[in-house]
Amino acid sequence: MEKHYLMFLTALAVGFITTPLVIKLAVKIGAVDIPRDNRRIHKKPMPLIGGLAIYLAFIVSVFIFMPLNKETVGLVLGSTFITIAGMIDDIRPMKAKTKLVLQIIASLILVASGITIKVVTNPFDKVYGMADLSWLSIPATLFWVVGITNAFNLIDGLDGLAAGIASISCITLFIVSILNGREVAAMLTAILAGSTIGFIPYNFNPAKIFMGDTGAQFLGFVLAAVSIQGAIKSAAAIIITVPILALGLPIYDTLSSMVRRFVNKKPVMEGDREHLHHKLIDLGLSQKQAVFVMYIISGMLGLTAIFAAELNTLQSFLVLITVMLIVIALSKQIGILKRNKEEGNQ
């Protein structure tokens, strides 16, 4: 465990030291977010590309501590590609279709390096508890990586929110990886947790810099890849349950947004002010209070994921279904999935 602490602290130090430099760079190159609609919580221009500091901390630490095998090199190349794409988008916003194509290319880099979802949980198979995806392995991997990448992009709506949620997800996956002997995944999650936590002091309310697409896409991409390397490739009981629970809040926010926009006959890619963090703000919570509430929710999902990792396939699947039903009930209660009657509410 000592080496994991060293990796964590090294990444944290690099992230903390490089963030002020990235703030200066963002201002110099014009990577600044200017609020133009009511979906924005902040009211003044804010430097973007803060995710570059997280990326640098991660990459430096990986080169120092990690064995550079085929999968690790693929992760480095893919995350570098997605970070550059995010930076370009932060400086000069891209069309949604262009971003999607670039995300798919980054995901294909992972596939080429051997990071793929080869099996999924089958709770009804009492012998093996899993099903081989065969030729569906590649599309399943692309769907997972692109989906989680966009999920973190969507949840990045309050100061410190995406960074904190990513840190909690990292800690969850780290514990699961340690419990299941997945050393590479444990090392990567320790490094990513340090990289992200080193950035939080500058990003927490009141923020001095936003991570932007540079950071949100990078975090989602790496967490998706690591969950494939670690949790999904370990015990059959956690092939699906643990990654979904560990990354539960971003996944929930993305799926609820898609359902809500479909119900209200709005374009799926069109932004709105109906996300969970918006609802919490509308209930009268401050930014800090809303973020802490979402940290607590993410932490509870993380603890549930760790608990599920110790169960058999069917038991863990039942835990996942139970959590999903509770989430749906709460979503209806607070109106996240409601049909809007008034035009323009979204």
C-alpha positions in Angstrom: 0.0 0.0 0.0 2.9 2.4 0.6 3.6 2.6 -3.1 0.0 3.5 -3.8 0.2 6.3 -1.2 3.4 7.5 -3.0 1.7 7.5 -6.4 -1.3 9.3 -4.9 0.8 12.0 -3.3 3.0 12.5 -6.3 0.1 13.0 -8.6 -1.6 15.3 -6.0 1.6 17.5 -5.8 2.0 17.8 -9.6 -1.7 18.7 -10.0 -1.6 21.3 -7.2 1.6 22.9 -8.6 0.6 22.9 -12.3 -2.9 24.3 -11.9 -1.8 28.0 -11.3 0.3 27.7 -14.4 -2.7 26.4 -16.4 -4.8 29.3 -15.1 -2.3 31.8 -16.6 -2.1 29.8 -19.8 -6.0 29.7 -20.1 -6.2 33.5 -19.9 -3.3 34.0 -22.3 -4.8 31.8 -25.1 -8.4 33.0 -24.5 -9.7 29.7 -23.1 -12.3 31.5 -20.9 -15.9 30.6 -20.2 -18.3 33.5 -20.5 -21.8 32.9 -19.1 -24.5 33.5 -21.8 -27.6 31.7 -20.6 -29.5 30.8 -17.4 -28.1 27.3 -17.3 -24.8 28.7 -16.1 -24.5 29.0 -12.3 -21.5 31.4 -12.4 -21.9 35.0 -13.4 -18.4 36.1 -14.4 -15.8 34.9 -17.0 -13.8 31.9 -15.8 -10.6 30.4 -17.1 -11.1 26.9 -18.7 -8.8 24.0 -19.6 -8.2 23.3 -15.9 -8.3 19.6 -16.9 -4.9 20.1 -18.4 -3.4 20.2 -14.9 -5.2 16.9 -14.0 -4.0 15.3 -17.3 -0.3 16.4 -16.7 -0.4 15.1 -13.1 -1.8 11.8 -14.3 0.6 11.4 -17.2 3.8 12.4 -15.3 2.9 9.9 -12.5 2.1 7.1 -14.9 5.5 7.5 -16.6 7.2 7.5 -13.2 5.4 4.5 -11.6 3.7 2.4 -14.2 5.1 -0.3 -16.4 4.5 0.8 -20.0 2.8 -2.3 -21.4 0.5 -2.3 -24.4 -2.6 -1.4 -22.4 -1.0 1.4 -20.5 0.4 3.0 -23.7 -3.0 2.7 -25.2 -4.6 4.5 -22.2 -1.9 7.2 -22.4 -2.4 7.8 -26.1 -6.2 7.7 -25.9 -6.4 10.1 -22.9 -3.9 12.4 -24.7 -6.1 12.5 -27.8 -9.3 13.1 -25.8 -7.5 15.9 -23.7 -6.3 17.7 -26.9 -9.9 17.4 -28.4 -11.3 18.8 -25.1 -8.8 21.8 -25.2 -9.7 22.6 -28.8 -13.4 22.5 -27.8 -12.8 24.8 -24.8 -11.0 27.3 -27.0 -13.3 27.1 -30.0 -16.5 25.1 -29.4 -17.2 22.1 -31.7 -20.4 20.7 -33.0 -21.8 17.8 -31.0 -21.3 15.4 -33.9 -17.6 16.4 -34.2 -17.0 15.8 -30.5 -18.7 12.4 -30.8 -16.5 11.3 -33.7 -13.4 12.3 -31.7 -14.6 10.4 -28.7 -15.1 7.3 -30.8 -11.5 7.7 -32.3 -10.1 7.9 -28.7 -12.1 4.8 -27.7 -10.8 2.9 -30.7 -7.3 3.6 -29.5 -8.2 1.7 -26.3 -9.7 -1.1 -28.3 -6.5 -1.4 -30.4 -4.4 -1.6 -27.3 -6.5 -4.5 -26.0 -8.7 -2.7 -23.5 -12.2 -4.1 -24.3 -15.2 -5.5 -22.5 -15.1 -9.2 -23.3 -17.7 -10.5 -21.0 -20.8 -9.2 -19.1 -22.6 -10.4 -16.1 -25.3 -13.0 -16.6 -27.1 -13.4 -13.2 -29.2 -16.3 -14.6 -26.2 -18.4 -15.5 -25.6 -20.4 -12.2 -22.5 -22.1 -13.6 -20.3 -19.3 -15.0 -22.3 -16.2 -14.1 -21.1 -14.4 -17.2 -21.7 -14.2 -21.0 -19.0 -13.9 -23.7 -19.7 -10.8 -25.9 -17.7 -12.2 -28.9 -18.1 -9.8 -31.8 -20.2 -7.4 -29.7 -17.1 -6.7 -27.6 -16.0 -3.7 -29.6 -19.3 -1.9 -29.9 -19.9 -2.5 -26.2 -16.6 -1.0 -25.3 -17.2 2.1 -27.5 -20.7 2.5 -26.0 -19.3 2.3 -22.4 -16.3 4.6 -22.9 -18.2 7.3 -25.0 -21.1 7.1 -22.6 -19.0 7.7 -19.4 -16.9 10.3 -21.2 -20.1 12.3 -21.9 -21.6 11.6 -18.5 -18.8 13.5 -16.8 -19.2 16.3 -19.3 -22.8 16.6 -18.3 -22.3 16.5 -14.6 -19.6 19.3 -14.6 -22.1 22.0 -13.7 -21.0 23.3 -10.2 -17.7 24.3 -8.8 -15.8 21.2 -7.7 -18.6 18.8 -8.6 -17.1 16.7 -11.4 -13.7 16.7 -9.8 -15.1 15.5 -6.4 -17.3 12.8 -8.0 -14.4 11.6 -10.0 -12.3 11.4 -6.9 -15.0 9.4 -5.0 -15.3 7.0 -8.1 -11.5 6.6 -8.1 -11.4 5.7 -4.4 -14.3 3.2 -4.9 -12.6 1.5 -7.9 -9.3 1.5 -6.0 -10.7 -0.4 -3.1 -12.5 -2.9 -5.4 -9.3 -3.4 -7.4 -7.3 -4.0 -4.2 -9.9 -6.5 -3.0 -9.8 -8.4 -6.3 -6.0 -8.3 -6.9 -6.1 -5.9 -9.9 -2.8 -4.2 -9.3 -2.7 -2.1 -12.6 -6.2 -0.7 -12.0 -5.3 0.0 -8.3 -2.2 2.0 -9.4 -4.1 3.9 -12.0 -7.0 4.8 -9.7 -4.5 5.9 -7.0 -2.8 8.2 -9.5 -6.0 9.6 -10.9 -7.4 10.3 -7.5 -4.3 12.3 -6.6 -4.4 14.2 -9.8 -8.0 15.2 -9.3 -7.8 16.0 -5.6 -4.7 18.2 -6.3 -6.9 20.3 -8.7 -9.9 20.6 -6.3 -8.6 23.5 -4.1 -8.6 25.7 -7.2 -11.9 24.4 -8.5 -14.0 24.3 -5.4 -16.4 27.2 -4.8 -15.5 30.0 -5.3 -13.6 28.5 -8.3 -10.5 30.1 -9.8 -10.6 27.8 -12.8 -13.0 25.3 -14.5 -11.8 21.9 -15.8 -13.8 22.4 -19.0 -14.2 19.7 -21.6 -10.5 19.2 -21.3 -10.9 17.8 -17.8 -14.4 16.4 -17.9 -13.8 14.3 -21.0 -10.4 13.2 -19.7 -11.8 12.0 -16.4 -14.7 10.2 -17.9 -12.5 8.5 -20.5 -9.9 7.3 -18.0 -12.4 6.1 -15.5 -14.3 4.2 -18.2 -11.0 2.6 -19.3 -9.8 1.8 -15.8 -13.2 0.2 -14.9 -12.7 -2.1 -17.9 -9.2 -2.9 -16.8 -10.0 -3.4 -13.2 -13.6 -4.1 -12.0 -15.0 -5.5 -15.2 -12.2 -7.9 -15.8 -12.3 -9.3 -12.2 -14.8 -11.4 -10.4 -17.9 -12.3 -12.4 -20.2 -10.9 -9.7 -19.0 -7.3 -10.3 -18.6 -7.3 -14.1 -21.6 -4.9 -14.5 -22.7 -4.0 -11.0 -19.6 -2.3 -9.6 -18.7 0.0 -12.5 -22.3 1.1 -12.8 -22.6 1.9 -9.1 -19.1 3.4 -8.8 -19.9 5.8 -11.6 -23.6 5.9 -10.7 -24.2 9.6 -10.4 -22.8 10.7 -13.8 -24.6 7.7 -15.4 -27.8 8.6 -13.7 -27.6 12.3 -14.7 -27.0 11.3 -18.3 -29.8 8.8 -18.6 -32.3 11.0 -16.7 -31.4 13.9 -19.1 -32.0 11.7 -22.1 -35.4 10.4 -20.8 -36.5 13.9 -19.7 -35.7 15.4 -23.1 -37.4 12.5 -24.9 -40.5 12.8 -22.8 -40.6 16.6 -23.5 -39.9 16.1 -27.2 -36.7 18.0 -27.0 -33.4 17.2 -28.9 -31.4 14.8 -26.8 -28.2 16.9 -27.2 -30.0 20.1 -26.2 -29.0 21.5 -22.8 -31.5 22.3 -20.1 -31.6 23.5 -16.5 -33.2 20.3 -15.0 -30.1 18.4 -13.9 -29.9 17.2 -10.3 -27.5 20.0 -9.3 -30.0 22.5 -10.7 -32.8 21.0 -8.8 -30.8 21.2 -5.5 -30.0 24.9 -6.2 -33.7 25.5 -6.9 -34.5 24.0 -3.6 -32.6 26.8 -1.9 -29.2 25.1 -1.4 -26.0 27.0 -2.0 -23.5 25.8 -4.5 -21.3 24.3 -1.7 -24.3 22.6 -0.1 -25.5 21.1 -3.4 -22.1 19.8 -4.2 -21.7 18.2 -0.7 -25.1 16.5 -1.1 -24.0 15.0 -4.4 -20.7 14.0 -2.8 -22.7 12.1 -0.2 -24.9 10.4 -2.8 -21.8 9.4 -4.8 -20.1 8.1 -1.6 -23.2 6.0 -0.7 -23.2 4.5 -4.2 -19.5 3.8 -3.9 -20.0 2.0 -0.6 -22.8 0.0 -2.2 -20.5 -0.9 -5.1 -17.8 -2.2 -2.6 -20.5 -4.2 -0.8 -21.8 -5.6 -4.1 -18.2 -6.7 -5.0 -18.3 -9.2 -2.2 -21.5 -10.8 -3.3 -22.2 -13.4 -5.9 -23.5 -12.6 -9.4 -27.2 -12.8 -8.7 -27.0 -11.0 -5.3 -25.0 -8.1 -6.8 -27.5 -7.9 -9.7 -30.4 -7.7 -7.2 -28.5 -4.9 -5.3 -28.2 -3.0 -8.6 -31.9 -3.4 -9.5 -32.9 -2.2 -5.9 -30.7 0.9 -6.2 -32.2 1.7 -9.6 -35.7 1.4 -8.4 -35.0 3.7 -5.4 -33.3 6.2 -7.7 -36.3 6.2 -10.1 -38.8 6.7 -7.3 -36.7 9.6 -5.9 -36.4 11.2 -9.4 -40.1 11.2 -9.8 -40.5 12.7 -6.3 -38.3 15.7 -7.0 -39.5 16.1 -10.6 -36.4 15.3 -12.6 -38.3 13.1 -15.0 -41.4 15.2 -15.2 -43.1 16.3 -18.4 -43.0 20.1 -18.7 -46.3 21.7 -19.7 -45.0 25.1 -20.4 -42.9 25.7 -23.5 -39.5 27.0 -22.8 -39.0 25.3 -19.4 -36.2 23.2 -20.7 
